[in-house]
Amino acid sequence: MKHLDVFLLSGVVAQAIAAAEAPRPRGVGPEFAKFYKSSDTFSCISNPSISLSLSQINDDFCDCPDGSDEPGTSACSHLSPLSPSSLGAVPVGNADITLALPGYYCKNKGHQPSYVPFTNINDGVCDYDLCCDGSDEWAKVGGVKCEDKCKEVGKEWRKQDEQRQKALGIAGKRRKELVADAAKLGQEVQDRIQSLETEIQGAEMKVKSLEVDLAEAERQDRGKVVKSPGKAGKLSMLSQLAKDRIEELREALVDIRGQRDTGKARIAELEGILSTFKEEYNPNFNDEGVKRAVRSWEDYAARDKPTISDDAHDRDLDEIAKPDSETGVIKWSEWEEPEESDVDVLYKIEAYLPASVRDWVDQKLRDLRLLLIENGILAPNRNADSESKEVENARNALKAAQDALNGSNKQLNEHKDDLGKDYGLDDVFRALEGQCVSKDSGEYTYELCWLGQTRQKSKKGGSQTTMGNFVRMDSVMVDDEVPPDGKGLGSGQRVALRYENGQHCWNGPNRSTLVVLACAEKDEVWKITEEEKCVYRMEVGTPAVCGISNGKTETPRDEL
């Protein structure tokens, strides 16, 4: 009896398992299997109040307003948003006529399961890109038989997927490297700012100190006693005039000698030409002009030539042409010293004092003179011809310090602006700034420089055309198919760079470029289009945007 109970229990369990594992109707995906478990009736998914018999499922007639009774036929395809609108039986009342199922479910064993539009069921076309097992053509309409190619398709897909995942890994690693490089560059900017701020503090102190030095030098210069240049003796003035005149004559001699040497060289060259002409000309050639030229040369060569110069004469000229400072024949310094009178000697009484007393007396006299000048008792030094070397040096030192301070302030402002600039998430584009990537397209080469310019260059030569200057970062929504090689934008929000104010377009606006970015293993321009006149769009792959969504970093997705 006990064995009988076990046997009966086993049968019940087997029936339950069989019921649980009952095959789903054709075209039903596993996520919708729960709606088809009943063994006697079927209720429309979106309208449970409508109950049908199991025989009405996949009977090629649309009974449910939502088409859920025809998961494996095209009877309800007129409800599909994937197919053109067509007239069909529309239920009366408040019934939901929105398509309940996403499409016909292909198991694609050995590959990835997918849904195909209901309009593709038994249309006589093998849709291997969506339904590689060929089950969408189960009726074999027109004798079409779609073989199961999921093994081959799946193998190729897995191969490509392995390459995509590998590329994603490389791209993610590359982005981490860019972020690290960007952080390093950003830190260098911050360090430079701190260094410049310290330098500027020191430079400001130096400028203030030099301003004080210049003011003191000018003050001392105003009180300095300057001897009138008119006090020089007549002999000194005469010696200066003689020195200047001799120097003029020496320079004229050097110039004339150079002209003489040039003339001698030209005469020697012409004589050589005429001598060769006489030796090589044809005397039988009846040309009176040639014969006359030859006779003239013979007469010229027969005359005695005056001696223009010899080596001894040239040596004498060399000595004469030397400056007096080299020959020492006339020592002008002995004649240029001003004559000193007995009265001048009396004024040099401080020379007889000890050094310490002399310096003290000199400083006190200077201070007394400055005090008298500042109080209007004595007139200041008004010699406008030149200022003292001390004042000139002080002024030059102050100007150099001010220029250095202005340069440091300019660098500081530039670095602060750079820190506030938008370089994208994690400042990743800081590491790419200034780098360029190009692509040949037709008769042009297009170039993108990160955060710089976009350019168009003709392969035939000529000047390049600026398509835009970087203005700001942005984001755009895209909805594109990704090709098998992964070089596409895909769908979703993408980082974009806007380049505006490019070269003016004839009879149009200034050129501009929208650069839309997607994840890629390396920087690469994929596609260039001109959406409007002189308004361009570039699709570019770069690891800099891998894993970025809505301004946040995520785990890299399969955008490749």
Summary of the structure (lengths in Angstrom):
residues: 560
radius of gyration: 50.6
end to end distance: 66.1
largest distance: 161.1
contacts: 1446
relative contact order: 0.07
helix: 48%
strand: 15%
